[in-house]
Amino acid sequence: MLSMAAHAGVVMGGTRIIFVEGKKEATLSVTNQDKNTPYLVESWIENFDQNNHSRVPFIVTPPLFRLDAEKENLLRINYLGMPLPKDRESVFWLNVKSISPTPREKSNQLQVNIKSKFKLFYRPKGLPGNPADAWQQLSFRHEGNQLIVHNPTPYFVSFYSLSVNHHEIQDPGMIGPGEDRHWRVADSGAVTWSAINDYGGITEQLKVNQHAQRGNRRYAKPLYASPWLMLILFCPPRGARADDYFDPAALEFSSDQHHATDLHYFAREGGQQPGTYHVTLLLNNRVIDSRDVSFVQGRAGLVPQLTVAELAAMGVNVNGFSALTHLKRDEAIEELGDFIPEASTHFDFAHQQLNLSIPQIALMVKDRDYVDPARWDEGVSAAFVNYTLSGSSSRNQRDRWNSTLLSLRSGANLGAWRLRNTSTWRYDQVSQWQSQTTFLERDLKALKSQFRVGDTYTTGEVFDSVQFRGMQIMSDDTMLPESQRGFAPLIHGIAHSNARVTVSQHGYVIYETVVAPGAFEIKDLYPTSQSGDLDITIHESDGSVRSFTQPYSAVPYMLRQGHLKYSVSGGRYHYSGSSNLRTPEFVQSTLFYGLPHDFTAFAGLQVAQNYHAVAAGLGKSLGDFGSLGTDVTLAKTRMPEGQSRSGQSLRAQYQKNFASTNTSFSMASYRYSSSGYYAFSEANAMTSPASYVANKRSRSEISVSQGIGDYGSLSASAYVQRYWRSDNEDRTLHLGFYSNYKAISWGVAWFYTDSTSARKADRAVSFNVSIPFSALLPDSSVSYSMNATNDGDVSQQVSLSGSALQDDNLHYNLQQGHDSQGQNVNSNGSLDYRGSRGSVSVGVSHDRHSSQFNYGLSGGIVAHEHGITLSQPLGDTFAIVRVSDTADVGIQSGSKVVTDGRGYAIVPSLSPYQENAIELETDTLPDNVDVELDGQKAIPTRGAIVMADYATHVGNRVLFTLTWHNTFPPFGAAGQVALAAAGKESSTSGIVAEKGELYLSGVPAKGVIVVSWQDEGGQKSCHAPFRLPAATGTNPVRLVSAVCQ
């Protein structure tokens, strides 16, 4: 008697499979819930009609595998492309047979092995109606003692229950598309039925009376839906044994011509066919890579073949084991434990995972998140140009003018060296070209530093950052584990009309955009240095210009104990904003060092002919209370008239996030300077005794946000700077409350801006709300804003914005506004298309004073050894993806990147010295293309351009039908392709199924199939030469016959 325990046996992950047209494959999980017994699982697909002997248009892989206790595997179903009806579903049987082990000496006794059948539905695209509603569309009628059911839909409907006048019809089965089914019934009356849906769940019941033609009324109390997600196939009792014997006679074949290969590979736990598998590689349960690995039969199942070089790349201390030092770097080993004591490998066949268990003592000692510098990739030799073009054409009643800004960031890489240039061309009444910076740099791995020569900036952590032309060596903390990063400046402001906003730093224009009337926010800046005030200029449509200053400086930098950070810069002071400045040669050096008890000491020195400064400070991590840094700078300046002035500057900085109160201090700092203190840039601005420089007296800034539960957040920022010998002040204040309810967001804010160049201060209050509009227009929203200024003018704006096209590449915005006096009615419209190879935008605006057309274009151009590739805007470190001769393959980069017509794409930004996953969207690969890897890891150095090259096998997913000695090769034999040109095996392998069928991907146009198997204790093989015929039609899988000899 069999023990049918509910907790044991082979379990399927569904009761039916829906194969939707266009899919590459469908999958079904198979789980062994038994705690002791392994099974040999055989699977195949056959026609639903047993009298239909035509070729089945599907194949299932693997056709044979061992399923150990409490393990899982996946069955993968592929469509071969044979014609199937397009106007209705088709149905087939998936067979799964579980074979239990038996004692070899009792193989001739009765065995109980369970075969289960599952419906496989092929569903063409574009069928009318909803398959979930098909069961409700059935119509019923009585003719004499017959119940006739008609299915008007193109879908199969599987009955769960069917009754007439409360008399149940046993096993009602299934009704096909357009089909009529007849049942003999004792009497007429109400018909009640329910069905099984796509997920194996049971629908509610419907009921019609004998005169009704279609079900349209539901029970008041419908039956519950019980998903039938698992089906227990077999669960016999099992005792422990060393080896398992699976009787080949238990395998099921459709013909007596078939016989099975020796199944000894499956005799032990984990036993599978040797071959090459694409696996996820884990080291001590941590994922480190994904690659193809060759497996051979070991003492206890399959073991991987790994080279000494591969082990070293994983961090194994190969020099610490004599058994490994005697081997060549490219020599492969099999039993890892023979070379490293206590080491082992485990291959999880079901999930295609290979876990290497290696004692910690055998690994190189590393910090957490450590990346071995040996894995850093200097990249390939290439050149690039990153461009941003923005322009506008404006006119009013009296004049017409054009304005254009072209920003170029160019570079070339050769080995470890990076040449970079930043330039701008600007046309605003006159044409002006500026080469802002040109420098050559490379990393110094041994020092964890960067070396740079040319135009660059000093670090801004101790002294104010200044531009110079010379040489620099400085620490690069991104080379260290858990590198820390600074914050980006955030600019708030108010525009009174359709205005052009320009942002400058160190005299260079680094950003320009056109904004609509009202409050604006700029948060996507790319600052050129770590500190240095940002000058914001607002060009209103009536010709007026307003300016204010936004502070930008680095937060306190805390180092762990024993860590050191330094910079040494030397050259000639260079400021492009004015030529009327002193340009002395100077040297600057800074040093940070992590002390015990969470202290960090830092110091700096600046020396020039006319200037000397020394600084010292101390930073302290206060744990839960944030971090605090204080420093003092002593400076001596030689004035143009020959006198010297000395002064001091004191500074304190604070940063902290208070999780308990949801309070965040992004920056809080205060600096006070005596009247004799001049910063280096201020000292160089004094060129003659008549020069007047209002040196800074004090500077305070704070940025804080406070969360208020689920109601929203309150944010505030303030900046005040005062000067010696001047009553003027620079002041910027912002106070705002922002909240959202479901998908509705809103906010109210108050702004105050005053600067030394302003005639009067600007004060404004703004309110804005955004409401989704997707119910009427997909992916859209409607926004309203109101702004009130200190002049008493109130302006209001309403806008409609959203996205369209595939992947939401097109963004649009329509806006209409007016002010309280009716003097500034304005209209705006813009389109922004963001493609894989760049972005383009156009916009128009009109108000009482002027009309304006603006445009923009941004992207990158990369020249490499394989040609030229266009891209989205580039970061400094990026990747070239090569999927040779395969267009429109998606890259999982979050940037909606696809390959061009030659198979190339650019991942526009990577993180240096860290692992970056570059993965293909395999569902975008054409049916006739396979890749050996669908993902790679890149660890670029700073500024590197790395190549992610995917080896493709084009045009060749093939189902071979092999014959051997007037029959078929043994069922379960292993098959691979030996590439005729290279004389090596392909990286894909398969198992011979019934009727000699062998499914392989990545098959070349011609070659030789090598089939191998065990027979009577010996190894046997045969070779089948083949040449693929010319492709016909659009079938995703080619069908080829070959003779194995």
LUMDO-472426 format. One record per residue (C-alpha): z, y negated, x. Coordinates in steps of 0.02 Angstrom, whole numbers, padded with zeros to 5 digits, always signed. Layout:
<nodes>
ZYX ...
</nodes>
This chain:
<nodes>
+00000+00000+00000 -00043-00173+00065 +00089-00307+00077 +00017-00464-00004 +00144-00592+00057 +00107-00770+00006 +00150-00835+00178 +00029-00730+00279 -00156-00691+00296 -00322-00775+00331 -00337-00937+00233 -00493-01040+00200 -00490-01229+00189 -00584-01234+00024 -00665-01132-00114 -00839-01208-00100 -00945-01308+00022 -01053-01457-00026 -01193-01487+00099 -01264-01661+00064 -01443-01690+00118 -01453-01787+00281 -01292-01719+00356 -01304-01631+00522 -01175-01502+00474 -01036-01456+00355 -00872-01376+00410 -00743-01260+00335 -00576-01220+00416 -00514-01042+00437 -00327-01019+00467 -00228-00863+00510 -00058-00883+00428 +00004-00714+00486 +00139-00728+00618 +00089-00571+00712 -00082-00504+00667 -00244-00566+00744 -00411-00545+00655 -00591-00533+00704 -00686-00649+00587 -00869-00620+00545 -00969-00748+00446 -01146-00761+00379 -01244-00844+00239 -01357-00757+00113 -01460-00804-00039 -01366-00820-00202 -01490-00703-00286 -01470-00533-00203 -01650-00492-00248 -01712-00643-00148 -01752-00578+00026 -01827-00738+00096 -01753-00821+00251 -01592-00915+00215 -01612-01100+00260 -01436-01111+00335 -01346-01038+00484 -01159-01030+00515 -01079-01036+00688 -00987-00952+00766 -01042-00792+00680 -00902-00693+00764 -00735-00745+00838 -00556-00690+00861 -00426-00783+00759 -00252-00762+00831 -00092-00770+00731 -00049-00944+00665 -00211-01016+00734 -00359-01109+00657 -00545-01118+00687 -00692-01209+00607 -00850-01134+00534 -00998-01251+00560 -01144-01240+00440 -01314-01309+00492 -01468-01335+00384 -01628-01263+00458 -01742-01381+00364 -01839-01259+00256 -01902-01337+00093 -01777-01341-00049 -01793-01422-00221 -01769-01610-00217 -01732-01632-00403 -01582-01517-00418 -01448-01427-00320 -01473-01259-00237 -01337-01129-00210 -01305-00994-00078 -01165-00875-00028 -01056-00900+00126 -00978-00734+00174 -00819-00724+00277 -00752-00554+00328 -00584-00529+00412 -00566-00372+00516 -00393-00314+00565 -00359-00221+00729 -00336-00033+00725 -00281+00096+00853 -00436+00153+00948 -00393+00335+00916 -00388+00302+00728 -00551+00208+00713 -00627+00346+00607 -00493+00327+00475 -00506+00219+00319 -00492+00032+00355 -00460-00104+00227 -00553-00261+00280 -00579-00403+00159 -00744-00493+00132 -00741-00654+00031 -00887-00753-00038 -00892-00942-00056 -01023-01046-00145 -01125-01160-00033 -01212-01299-00131 -01356-01398-00058 -01358-01570-00140 -01515-01678-00116 -01495-01865-00100 -01534-01977-00248 -01495-01856-00388 -01460-01951-00550 -01286-01955-00622 -01117-01920-00548 -01082-01739-00497 -00900-01764-00544 -00953-01797-00725 -01083-01658-00743 -00963-01539-00830 -00935-01669-00967 -01123-01678-01003 -01138-01497-01061 -01196-01471-01240 -01148-01326-01354 -01225-01248-01509 -01206-01089-01612 -01349-00978-01663 -01285-00829-01761 -01157-00742-01654 -01218-00830-01496 -01140-00978-01407 -01276-01070-01312 -01229-01193-01177 -01356-01312-01101 -01335-01405-00936 -01447-01561-00936 -01390-01618-00763 -01463-01577-00591 -01293-01508-00537 -01213-01336-00548 -01059-01326-00658 -00930-01191-00622 -00821-01148-00771 -00636-01125-00748 -00607-01085-00931 -00714-01071-01088 -00653-01025-01262 -00716-01029-01441 -00590-01052-01580 -00451-01007-01456 -00538-00844-01404 -00560-00846-01215 -00728-00796-01140 -00691-00688-00988 -00769-00741-00822 -00886-00876-00890 -00954-00904-00714 -01074-01045-00677 -01218-01133-00763 -01362-01202-00659 -01460-01365-00672 -01565-01373-00831 -01508-01197-00877 -01458-01120-01043 -01321-00987-01045 -01286-00870-01192 -01123-00784-01238 -01092-00666-01384 -00944-00731-01485 -00851-00662-01635 -00852-00822-01736 -00894-01006-01724 -00771-01147-01706 -00707-01275-01582 -00766-01250-01403 -00643-01290-01264 -00685-01287-01080 -00636-01348-00907 -00723-01338-00740 -00696-01331-00552 -00742-01490-00458 -00813-01516-00284 -00641-01503-00206 -00589-01342-00290 -00479-01435-00412 -00471-01396-00598 -00529-01530-00718 -00443-01572-00880 -00503-01484-01038 -00631-01550-01161 -00652-01493-01339 -00796-01506-01465 -00811-01440-01641 -00951-01321-01689 -01064-01462-01749 -01049-01568-01593 -01184-01567-01461 -01086-01640-01317 -00904-01652-01267 -00836-01825-01292 -00655-01807-01345 -00510-01757-01234 -00347-01671-01270 -00202-01787-01294 -00112-01685-01162 -00239-01634-01029 -00204-01492-00910 -00145-01536-00737 -00270-01537-00592 -00220-01406-00467 -00321-01420-00305 -00370-01244-00250 -00381-01290-00068 -00331-01125+00010 -00374-00945-00024 -00281-00799+00055 -00402-00665+00110 -00299-00529+00190 -00121-00506+00250 -00072-00331+00306 +00089-00295+00401 +00072-00291+00589 +00176-00235+00735 +00165-00304+00911 +00043-00226+01034 -00026-00269+01206 -00212-00250+01167 -00304-00252+01003 -00451-00142+00959 -00578-00205+00833 -00691-00066+00774 -00875-00119+00791 -00911-00009+00640 -00814-00132+00532 -00945-00266+00560 -01065-00286+00415 -01254-00287+00439 -01397-00297+00318 -01494-00161+00409 -01454-00001+00502 -01557-00067+00647 -01415-00177+00702 -01273-00130+00816 -01131-00231+00891 -01097-00272+01071 -00939-00213+01156 -00798-00312+01076 -00680-00297+01223 -00681-00487+01248 -00582-00501+01086 -00452-00369+01132 -00320-00491+01195 -00242-00649+01129 -00359-00796+01152 -00504-00680+01186 -00677-00756+01157 -00849-00744+01232 -00865-00820+01408 -00981-00969+01421 -00986-01159+01435 -00891-01259+01306 -00869-01445+01279 -00681-01467+01278 -00547-01599+01269 -00452-01586+01432 -00263-01607+01432 -00143-01613+01579 +00033-01565+01527 -00012-01600+01345 -00084-01774+01383 -00269-01804+01350 -00359-01856+01509 -00544-01820+01479 -00681-01739+01376 -00812-01634+01467 -00910-01472+01481 -00811-01331+01564 -00872-01157+01610 -00757-01013+01562 -00754-00836+01631 -00654-00683+01585 -00483-00689+01668 -00336-00572+01672 -00274-00633+01503 -00426-00706+01416 -00544-00846+01457 -00500-00954+01608 -00588-01115+01664 -00684-01137+01825 -00618-01297+01907 -00661-01367+02077 -00537-01432+02204 -00612-01605+02186 -00586-01601+01997 -00403-01553+02019 -00378-01696+02142 -00457-01819+02020 -00331-01761+01889 -00189-01809+02005 -00149-01639+02079 -00080-01647+02256 -00210-01525+02325 -00156-01558+02504 +00015-01489+02465 -00046-01311+02436 -00120-01210+02578 -00218-01101+02457 -00316-01256+02405 -00334-01340+02575 -00433-01190+02639 -00565-01215+02504 -00713-01333+02499 -00699-01484+02383 -00838-01418+02271 -00776-01238+02271 -00720-01175+02100 -00562-01078+02066 -00524-00973+01912 -00343-00914+01901 -00250-01079+01930 -00081-00993+01949 -00146-00901+02103 -00162-01067+02194 -00021-01172+02120 +00141-01079+02081 +00196-01089+01898 +00032-01173+01847 -00069-01104+01702 -00212-01143+01584 -00225-01122+01396 -00390-01133+01303 -00372-01173+01118 -00539-01107+01059 -00519-01168+00881 -00495-01350+00929 -00594-01338+01091 -00447-01400+01194 -00404-01347+01371 -00225-01383+01422 -00178-01373+01606 +00007-01343+01633 +00049-01399+01810 +00227-01423+01876 +00274-01604+01905 +00310-01568+02087 +00127-01521+02110 +00068-01691+02047 +00057-01855+02140 +00206-01966+02094 +00143-02104+01980 +00210-02244+01875 +00187-02235+01688 +00006-02276+01640 -00042-02265+01823 -00228-02253+01858 -00275-02181+02028 -00373-02313+02127 -00490-02174+02178 -00552-02174+01998 -00588-02361+01997 -00774-02388+01973 -00857-02529+02070 -01005-02513+01953 -01190-02529+01985 -01293-02667+02062 -01352-02782+01922 -01369-02963+01870 -01334-03051+01706 -01340-03215+01614 -01222-03252+01471 -01285-03397+01367 -01219-03504+01225 -01335-03633+01151 -01274-03754+01020 -01364-03906+00957 -01383-04027+00815 -01511-04151+00751 -01436-04296+00654 -01501-04451+00569 -01435-04595+00467 -01514-04747+00388 -01535-04835+00555 -01558-04703+00687 -01595-04523+00733 -01521-04427+00877 -01511-04252+00950 -01373-04164+01043 -01385-03999+01135 -01264-03901+01244 -01318-03747+01342 -01178-03654+01431 -01227-03522+01558 -01113-03399+01645 -01218-03301+01769 -01179-03167+01895 -01243-03033+02012 -01153-02879+02076 -01185-02787+02239 -01059-02651+02278 -00885-02728+02270 -00949-02908+02283 -00971-03020+02130 -01068-03182+02133 -01030-03296+01985 -01090-03466+01925 -01043-03571+01774 -01161-03711+01726 -01198-03822+01578 -01347-03922+01523 -01312-04058+01398 -01427-04175+01307 -01349-04320+01212 -01466-04469+01227 -01486-04421+01410 -01507-04253+01496 -01367-04194+01611 -01353-04033+01712 -01187-03979+01788 -01150-03831+01899 -00965-03815+01867 -00917-03670+01979 -01002-03553+02101 -00902-03422+02192 -00910-03253+02276 -00768-03131+02252 -00714-02951+02275 -00555-02853+02254 -00442-02799+02396 -00374-02633+02333 -00248-02608+02473 -00169-02776+02437 -00190-02766+02247 -00274-02935+02263 -00434-03033+02235 -00527-03129+02369 -00634-03277+02316 -00737-03406+02409 -00825-03554+02328 -00780-03664+02180 -00621-03607+02097 -00449-03660+02036 -00275-03643+02106 -00151-03544+02005 -00052-03648+01882 +00114-03558+01877 +00210-03668+02000 +00101-03823+02025 -00027-03895+01905 -00192-03806+01923 -00326-03905+02017 -00506-03870+02057 -00561-03853+02238 -00699-03785+02348 -00636-03662+02477 -00557-03491+02493 -00422-03400+02396 -00327-03236+02402 -00211-03197+02258 -00124-03050+02177 -00210-02966+02032 -00077-02892+01919 -00205-02800+01812 -00215-02675+01955 -00035-02628+01919 +00026-02521+01775 +00078-02615+01618 +00002-02779+01671 +00061-02932+01578 -00055-03060+01504 -00036-03243+01458 -00077-03328+01295 -00230-03424+01237 -00214-03605+01180 -00229-03644+00995 -00300-03812+00941 -00266-03893+00772 -00350-04051+00711 -00421-04149+00564 -00603-04201+00543 -00644-04342+00422 -00827-04294+00403 -00953-04166+00465 -00898-04186+00644 -00940-04119+00816 -00787-04064+00913 -00794-04053+01103 -00660-03973+01213 -00651-04016+01399 -00541-03955+01539 -00536-04026+01716 -00680-04140+01668 -00793-03997+01609 -00851-03966+01432 -00799-03787+01396 -00822-03779+01208 -00917-03870+01071 -00935-03837+00886 -00975-03922+00721 -00837-03925+00589 -00832-03976+00407 -00717-04114+00342 -00534-04066+00338 -00415-03967+00447 -00491-03859+00582 -00423-03730+00703 -00500-03674+00868 -00430-03511+00936 -00574-03428+01030 -00572-03531+01190 -00611-03460+01360 -00507-03576+01474 -00567-03594+01653 -00394-03594+01731 -00216-03543+01694 -00159-03720+01656 -00230-03893+01636 -00229-04004+01483 -00370-03985+01358 -00456-04146+01303 -00519-04137+01124 -00648-04263+01063 -00700-04277+00880 -00870-04360+00849 -00873-04413+00667 -01037-04429+00571 -01015-04619+00554 -01017-04637+00744 -00830-04654+00770 -00746-04554+00908 -00567-04496+00916 -00480-04403+01057 -00316-04316+01089 -00240-04199+01219 -00185-04019+01194 -00066-03948+01326 -00105-03782+01405 +00003-03696+01534 +00061-03521+01578 +00225-03450+01513 +00363-03396+01633 +00307-03243+01730 +00442-03114+01756 +00422-02977+01886 +00508-02809+01896 +00627-02782+02040 +00539-02760+02206 +00370-02823+02144 +00284-02965+02235 +00150-03085+02177 +00068-03216+02286 -00078-03336+02305 -00149-03428+02454 -00283-03562+02427 -00365-03678+02550 -00511-03798+02540 -00565-03970+02480 -00503-04047+02320 -00646-04061+02196 -00642-04139+02022 -00807-04151+01930 -00745-04271+01797 -00756-04419+01916 -00832-04454+02086 -00713-04599+02120 -00571-04490+02184 -00498-04443+02350 -00554-04269+02404 -00434-04215+02540 -00426-04042+02618 -00269-03950+02569 -00178-03784+02573 -00074-03713+02431 +00031-03556+02429 +00143-03480+02296 +00256-03329+02300 +00349-03234+02163 +00471-03092+02196 +00569-02981+02077 +00755-02978+02118 +00893-02864+02053 +00978-02901+01888 +00817-02961+01804 +00796-03116+01912 +00631-03176+01982 +00626-03302+02124 +00472-03407+02156 +00420-03544+02273 +00267-03646+02318 +00197-03763+02449 +00058-03893+02443 +00003-03980+02603 -00134-04114+02620 -00165-04264+02727 -00099-04382+02595 +00017-04266+02501 +00158-04142+02531 +00251-04044+02398 +00372-03900+02396 +00437-03808+02243 +00568-03675+02210 +00625-03593+02051 +00712-03449+01970 +00668-03348+01817 +00789-03241+01720 +00757-03110+01589 +00889-03133+01456 +00854-02967+01371 +00862-02988+01184 +00868-03176+01207 +00700-03196+01293 +00657-03262+01465 +00699-03428+01547 +00621-03508+01699 +00679-03664+01793 +00606-03747+01946 +00611-03908+02047 +00469-03987+02143 +00490-04117+02281 +00334-04218+02323 +00291-04353+02449 +00133-04455+02420 +00050-04576+02542 -00015-04721+02439 -00181-04807+02477 -00090-04959+02547 -00004-04847+02674 +00167-04835+02593 +00247-04669+02546 +00332-04625+02384 +00443-04477+02353 +00502-04401+02192 +00561-04247+02103 +00506-04152+01950 +00619-04034+01853 +00553-03907+01729 +00624-03776+01611 +00522-03648+01512 +00573-03524+01379 +00488-03385+01283 +00553-03258+01157 +00516-03158+01000 +00670-03128+00893 +00630-02971+00795 +00790-02976+00693 +00749-03147+00621 +00559-03133+00638 +00558-03289+00746 +00434-03312+00888 +00440-03444+01025 +00267-03439+01101 +00312-03581+01218 +00457-03700+01238 +00463-03808+01393 +00523-03974+01459 +00478-04067+01618 +00554-04228+01686 +00483-04319+01836 +00555-04467+01929 +00452-04625+01949 +00406-04583+02128 +00339-04412+02086 +00151-04388+02079 +00062-04225+02048 -00076-04184+02173 -00214-04234+02050 -00126-04399+02012 -00108-04437+02198 -00294-04409+02224 -00337-04528+02081 -00267-04674+02181 -00413-04727+02290 -00365-04906+02330 -00213-05021+02322 -00281-05087+02157 -00287-04914+02080 -00174-04891+01930 -00112-04719+01884 +00012-04693+01745 +00102-04544+01819 +00189-04430+01697 +00373-04461+01659 +00418-04321+01541 +00332-04185+01444 +00401-04079+01303 +00314-03944+01206 +00364-03808+01086 +00274-03682+00977 +00374-03578+00856 +00339-03471+00703 +00464-03406+00577 +00429-03264+00457 +00506-03282+00284 +00509-03104+00220 +00362-03061+00109 +00338-03244+00061 +00243-03298+00216 +00276-03383+00381 +00322-03557+00438 +00243-03619+00600 +00277-03776+00699 +00213-03848+00862 +00249-04011+00949 +00194-04095+01109 +00256-04261+01178 +00208-04336+01346 +00274-04502+01413 +00218-04603+01564 +00297-04717+01693 +00246-04900+01686 +00171-04878+01513 +00238-04878+01335 +00100-04762+01276 +00135-04584+01226 +00031-04431+01187 +00101-04343+01034 +00039-04196+00932 +00139-04119+00790 +00094-03980+00671 +00199-03904+00533 +00129-03772+00416 +00175-03639+00291 +00054-03494+00265 +00065-03351+00142 -00036-03223+00047 -00021-03126-00114 -00124-02967-00115 -00296-03027-00060 -00262-03211-00099 -00210-03318+00049 -00152-03498+00050 -00069-03626+00161 -00006-03803+00171 +00010-03904+00333 +00053-04075+00401 -00031-04147+00558 +00012-04294+00668 -00092-04345+00820 -00072-04495+00933 -00138-04526+01108 -00148-04664+01237 -00332-04692+01196 -00310-04697+01005 -00302-04861+00909 -00180-04787+00785 -00101-04620+00748 -00181-04495+00630 -00074-04417+00495 -00139-04290+00370 -00081-04162+00244 -00190-04013+00202 -00187-03875+00073 -00303-03724+00068 -00322-03566-00035 -00444-03420-00021 -00481-03300-00165 -00589-03142-00154 -00751-03153-00252 -00809-02974-00219 -00805-02925-00402 -00962-03030-00429 -01031-03042-00253 -00989-02905-00127 -00888-02952+00028 -00867-03133-00022 -00729-03258-00057 -00707-03431-00131 -00601-03559-00041 -00531-03728-00088 -00453-03858+00028 -00378-04030+00006 -00339-04156+00144 -00246-04320+00125 -00242-04446+00270 -00129-04591+00309 -00266-04709+00248 -00239-04645+00073 -00404-04552+00072 -00401-04381-00012 -00546-04263+00019 -00577-04097-00068 -00689-03953-00020 -00741-03794-00109 -00839-03658-00021 -00915-03487-00047 -00925-03374+00105 -00959-03192+00136 -01064-03063+00226 -01219-02964+00186 -01343-02838+00256 -01301-02672+00337 -01140-02676+00440 -01107-02852+00370 -01212-02929+00510 -01258-03085+00411 -01121-03211+00373 -01150-03358+00257 -01054-03510+00198 -01093-03640+00064 -00980-03792+00045 -00970-03946-00065 -00844-04085-00051 -00800-04265-00093 -00662-04391-00064 -00552-04483-00187 -00653-04643-00173 -00819-04557-00199 -00883-04630-00035 -00902-04467+00061 -00986-04335-00044 -01039-04198+00076 -01133-04033+00069 -01142-03895+00199 -01230-03728+00217 -01237-03606+00362 -01302-03434+00409 -01240-03333+00557 -01324-03170+00606 -01230-03062+00732 -01340-02924+00798 -01326-02795+00934 -01429-02903+01052 -01359-03075+01016 -01310-03197+00882 -01405-03339+00799 -01340-03470+00678 -01414-03613+00579 -01332-03741+00467 -01367-03900+00372 -01249-04036+00315 -01265-04200+00224 -01145-04340+00182 -01150-04525+00142 -01174-04575+00324 -01294-04446+00393 -01388-04284+00376 -01373-04152+00508 -01457-03990+00557 -01364-03881+00681 -01409-03719+00765 -01336-03596+00887 -01389-03449+00993 -01279-03339+01101 -01294-03175+01193 -01322-03096+01361 -01466-03038+01469 -01430-02896+01592 -01551-02844+01730 -01520-02672+01805 -01616-02536+01895 -01687-02468+01732 -01750-02635+01665 -01683-02779+01561 -01565-02760+01413 -01513-02892+01289 -01335-02896+01226 -01201-02985+01129 -01102-03120+01222 -01033-03041+01381 -00862-03033+01457 -00843-03030+01646 -00827-02840+01648 -00943-02735+01541 -01041-02573+01529 -01223-02521+01518 -01244-02371+01403 -01395-02260+01433 -01450-02134+01302 -01623-02107+01374 -01770-02135+01255 -01659-02134+01101 -01654-02290+00993 -01525-02351+00868 -01380-02243+00929 -01216-02326+00883 -01079-02359+01012 -00898-02352+00954 -00849-02516+01035 -00798-02615+00882 -00944-02733+00917 -01077-02647+00810 -01184-02608+00962 -01336-02493+00953 -01461-02439+01085 -01628-02526+01100 -01800-02444+01092 -01780-02375+01269 -01607-02305+01235 -01501-02440+01320 -01356-02542+01253 -01220-02655+01321 -01036-02636+01280 -00996-02821+01305 -00817-02813+01364 -00706-02689+01457 -00529-02701+01525 -00526-02692+01715 -00423-02559+01804 -00387-02471+01639 -00465-02324+01549 -00597-02382+01426 -00669-02256+01303 -00857-02273+01280 -00904-02156+01139 -01065-02127+01044 -01073-02122+00856 -01148-01948+00854 -01196-01959+00671 -01324-02092+00721 -01412-01973+00842 -01581-01912+00779 -01586-01732+00720 -01691-01685+00871 -01572-01758+01001 -01411-01688+01071 -01300-01755+01209 -01193-01656+01330 -01048-01779+01305 -01014-01892+01158 -00884-01994+01250 -00846-02055+01426 -00701-02144+01510 -00738-02296+01618 -00611-02375+01737 -00701-02529+01805 -00641-02647+01939 -00635-02831+01893 -00810-02897+01861 -00890-02726+01875 -01045-02676+01777 -01024-02489+01749 -01157-02367+01693 -01114-02242+01555 -01259-02120+01570 -01273-01990+01432 -01382-01841+01473 -01488-01807+01320 -01578-01652+01264 -01716-01714+01155 -01808-01624+01017 -01728-01455+01029 -01609-01383+00902 -01677-01208+00887 -01639-01049+00790 -01710-00907+00894 -01749-00738+00820 -01739-00617+00966 -01805-00438+00972 -01758-00311+01104 -01830-00136+01122 -01904-00139+00946 -01737-00190+00875 -01618-00336+00901 -01498-00380+01042 -01321-00324+01001 -01226-00427+00875 -01099-00536+00968 -01195-00546+01132 -01189-00713+01226 -01348-00816+01245 -01392-00966+01355 -01549-01052+01414 -01596-01046+01598 -01693-01206+01628 -01860-01156+01701 -01880-01312+01807 -01705-01323+01878 -01659-01141+01885 -01490-01171+01806 -01410-01133+01640 -01396-01261+01503 -01227-01326+01450 -01241-01251+01275 -01216-01071+01231 -01213-00966+01074 -01177-00796+01003 -01311-00680+00938 -01289-00655+00752 -01366-00532+00630 -01555-00500+00643 -01555-00565+00822 -01525-00745+00770 -01463-00862+00908 -01432-01045+00871 -01438-01166+01019 -01446-01355+01037 -01518-01451+01183 -01659-01326+01211 -01801-01383+01327 -01985-01371+01280 -01998-01210+01379 -01881-01095+01471 -01798-00926+01471 -01655-00865+01362 -01527-00758+01453 -01433-00637+01337 -01288-00538+01408 -01167-00411+01337 -01051-00268+01383 -01107-00091+01345 -01015+00068+01393 -00909-00026+01516 -01055-00108+01607 -01139-00277+01601 -01313-00283+01525 -01434-00425+01498 -01610-00468+01446 -01723-00618+01468 -01833-00697+01335 -01963-00824+01394 -02011-00952+01263 -02117-01107+01235 -02080-01216+01085 -02230-01248+00972 -02278-01423+00924 -02158-01498+00797 -02216-01497+00617 -02132-01589+00475 -01957-01660+00489 -01854-01501+00499 -01697-01535+00602 -01697-01356+00672 -01847-01269+00748 -01876-01083+00709 -01940-00983+00858 -01964-00796+00888 -01949-00724+01063 -01949-00551+01143 -01802-00512+01257 -01843-00394+01401 
</nodes>
